[in-house]
Amino acid sequence: FNDVHDLGKDWLSDMGGVYTLGLSEGSTVSNNVVHDVYSFSYGGWGLYTDEGSTGITLENNLVYNTKTGSFHQHYGKENLVRNNLLIDSKEQQIQRSRAENHLSFTFENNIVYYHTGNLLAGLWKDANVTLRNNVYWNAAGAPISFAGMSFDAWQKSGKDAGSIIADPKFVDPQARDYHLQGDSPALKLGFKPFDFTKAGVYGDAAWIKLANSQTYRPLEIEPAAPK
């Protein structure tokens, strides 16, 4: 239930709103809102399982407005990415940087919704990553490429059993209301709605107002003095 936002500010690279590494069996990353993560170059991710992250469940998270991906796994083992809302990363939506000789992660019952960039980046065609029962939607109307394959060919290769390409029918995505309408196709696939409005600062009204008043401001860097 953390609200993690305004990171990097076009100045730092290789980071995530939630960053994990190493053996972490039984750990969970849940019910967080991560948004506005912008790196200088690479590495403005929302959820980032790095450096051998193992045994972590990431679920019921809302991620939006990132630069290089809502979710990225560099390398790791048997992580579970489930029931997340992954929305509007600029360059690509989900990334896997290493093909491994064990199950990297399972990606299931997620909604991936975006306007720009590619759906996938990195290495996806080996057998050691599982995707199933996800909803994918390019809201700009462009066709979706699955690691250079059509959706039909992608599913025939063994990936994304039960997944669909369909508008998830958010209540009002322009207003950041990502609750689902009652006839959302994601509900039929088993997506379980969660209340992302509970994430963030709580307490008295003045405290909440102070937290909500913080807005993004670019860093002001003094120009180098002439030599």
C-alpha positions in Angstrom: 0.0 0.0 0.0 2.8 2.4 -0.9 2.5 5.2 -3.5 5.9 5.4 -5.1 6.3 8.1 -7.6 8.5 10.8 -9.3 11.7 8.9 -9.5 14.8 9.5 -11.7 13.5 12.8 -13.0 15.4 12.2 -16.3 18.6 12.3 -14.3 19.3 8.8 -12.9 19.4 5.4 -14.8 18.9 1.7 -13.9 16.3 1.9 -11.2 12.7 0.9 -10.4 9.9 2.0 -8.2 10.3 -1.4 -6.5 13.7 -3.0 -6.8 14.5 -6.5 -5.6 17.5 -8.8 -5.7 18.7 -12.2 -4.5 17.0 -15.1 -2.8 13.7 -13.9 -1.4 11.4 -16.9 -1.2 8.1 -16.0 0.3 8.4 -12.3 -0.2 5.5 -10.3 -1.7 5.2 -7.0 -3.4 1.5 -6.1 -3.3 -1.1 -3.3 -3.4 1.3 -0.6 -4.4 0.9 2.3 -6.9 4.1 3.1 -8.9 4.1 5.9 -11.3 6.2 8.6 -13.1 9.6 6.8 -13.2 11.7 8.5 -15.8 15.4 7.6 -16.3 18.1 9.6 -18.0 18.8 6.6 -20.4 17.9 3.0 -19.7 16.2 1.7 -16.6 13.1 3.6 -15.7 11.1 0.6 -14.6 8.1 0.2 -12.3 8.7 -3.2 -10.9 12.2 -4.5 -11.3 13.4 -8.0 -10.3 17.1 -7.9 -10.7 20.3 -9.9 -9.8 18.9 -13.3 -9.1 15.6 -12.3 -7.5 14.0 -15.6 -6.5 10.6 -16.7 -5.1 8.9 -13.3 -5.1 5.2 -12.7 -5.7 4.3 -9.3 -7.2 0.5 -8.9 -7.3 -2.3 -6.3 -7.1 0.0 -3.4 -8.1 -0.9 -0.5 -10.4 2.1 0.8 -12.5 1.8 3.7 -14.9 3.8 6.4 -16.6 7.3 4.8 -16.7 10.0 5.2 -19.3 11.4 1.8 -20.1 8.9 -0.7 -18.7 6.2 -1.4 -16.2 7.9 -4.7 -15.3 11.4 -5.9 -16.0 13.3 -9.0 -14.9 17.0 -8.9 -15.5 17.5 -12.5 -14.2 16.0 -14.5 -11.4 14.1 -17.6 -10.7 10.5 -18.7 -10.1 9.0 -15.3 -9.5 5.2 -14.8 -9.9 3.8 -11.6 -11.6 0.1 -11.8 -11.1 -3.0 -9.6 -11.2 -1.3 -6.3 -11.9 -2.4 -3.2 -13.9 0.6 -2.3 -16.1 -0.2 0.9 -18.0 1.5 3.3 -20.4 5.2 2.7 -20.3 6.9 4.9 -23.0 9.3 2.5 -24.7 8.2 -1.0 -23.9 5.8 -2.5 -21.4 7.4 -5.6 -20.1 11.1 -6.7 -20.4 13.0 -9.9 -19.8 16.8 -9.5 -20.3 18.1 -13.1 -19.9 17.0 -16.5 -21.1 17.8 -19.0 -18.3 17.9 -22.7 -17.8 15.2 -22.6 -15.2 11.8 -20.9 -14.9 12.4 -17.2 -14.9 8.9 -16.1 -13.9 5.2 -16.7 -14.4 3.2 -13.8 -15.8 -0.5 -14.3 -15.4 -3.8 -12.5 -15.1 -2.3 -9.1 -15.7 -3.7 -6.2 -17.7 -1.2 -4.5 -20.0 -2.6 -1.3 -21.6 -0.5 1.2 -23.5 -0.4 3.9 -26.2 3.3 4.0 -27.2 6.3 1.6 -27.6 6.4 -2.1 -27.9 4.7 -4.7 -25.8 7.8 -6.9 -25.2 11.5 -6.2 -25.0 14.4 -8.7 -24.5 14.3 -12.5 -24.8 11.0 -14.3 -24.7 11.0 -17.3 -27.2 12.6 -19.9 -24.9 10.4 -22.3 -22.8 11.5 -21.0 -19.4 9.1 -18.2 -19.0 5.3 -18.7 -18.6 2.6 -16.3 -19.7 -1.1 -17.0 -19.4 -4.5 -15.5 -19.0 -3.4 -11.9 -19.6 -5.2 -9.0 -21.4 -3.2 -6.9 -23.8 -4.5 -3.7 -25.4 -2.8 -1.1 -27.5 -5.1 1.9 -27.0 -3.5 3.8 -29.9 -5.0 1.1 -32.2 -1.6 -0.2 -33.5 -1.2 -4.0 -34.0 0.7 -5.8 -31.2 3.8 -7.7 -32.0 4.8 -10.6 -29.7 8.6 -10.7 -30.0 8.2 -10.4 -33.7 5.3 -12.9 -33.9 1.6 -12.5 -34.5 -0.6 -13.3 -31.6 -1.8 -16.5 -33.3 1.8 -17.7 -33.9 2.8 -16.7 -30.4 0.1 -18.8 -28.8 0.8 -21.7 -31.1 4.4 -21.6 -29.9 3.1 -22.3 -26.4 3.0 -18.8 -24.9 0.0 -17.0 -23.4 -2.5 -19.8 -23.2 -5.9 -18.2 -22.4 -4.7 -14.6 -23.0 -6.6 -12.2 -25.2 -6.1 -8.9 -27.0 -9.1 -6.8 -25.9 -10.0 -3.4 -24.4 -10.1 -4.1 -20.6 -12.8 -1.4 -20.3 -11.5 0.9 -17.5 -14.0 3.3 -16.1 -12.1 6.4 -17.1 -8.4 5.8 -18.1 -7.9 9.5 -19.0 -8.7 10.4 -15.4 -6.6 7.6 -14.1 -9.6 5.6 -13.0 -8.5 2.1 -13.8 -11.3 0.4 -12.1 -13.0 -2.1 -14.4 -16.5 -1.8 -15.8 -18.7 -4.7 -15.1 -18.5 -6.2 -18.6 -14.7 -6.1 -18.7 -13.3 -9.1 -20.5 -10.5 -9.3 -17.9 -13.0 -10.4 -15.3 -13.9 -13.4 -17.3 -10.3 -14.5 -17.4 -10.0 -14.3 -13.6 -8.6 -10.9 -13.0 -9.5 -9.9 -9.4 -10.2 -6.2 -8.9 -8.3 -4.4 -6.1 -8.6 -0.9 -4.7 -5.5 1.0 -5.7 -6.9 4.1 -4.1 -5.9 2.7 -0.7 -2.2 3.1 -1.5 -0.2 6.0 -0.2 -0.2 8.4 2.8 -3.0 8.1 5.3 -3.9 10.0 8.4 -5.3 13.5 9.0 -6.4 15.7 6.2 -3.5 18.1 6.4 -0.9 15.3 6.2 -2.6 13.8 3.2 -2.8 17.2 1.5 0.9 17.8 2.1 1.8 14.6 0.4 -0.5 15.2 -2.5 0.9 18.7 -3.1 4.4 17.4 -4.1 4.7 17.7 -7.9 7.4 16.9 -10.4 9.9 19.7 -11.0 12.9 19.1 -13.3 16.2 19.5 -11.7 17.8 22.9 -12.2 21.5 22.3 -13.0 23.9 25.2 -12.9 25.8 25.5 -16.3 29.5 24.8 -16.1 31.6 28.0 -15.8 33.5 28.8 -18.9 37.2 28.0 -18.8 
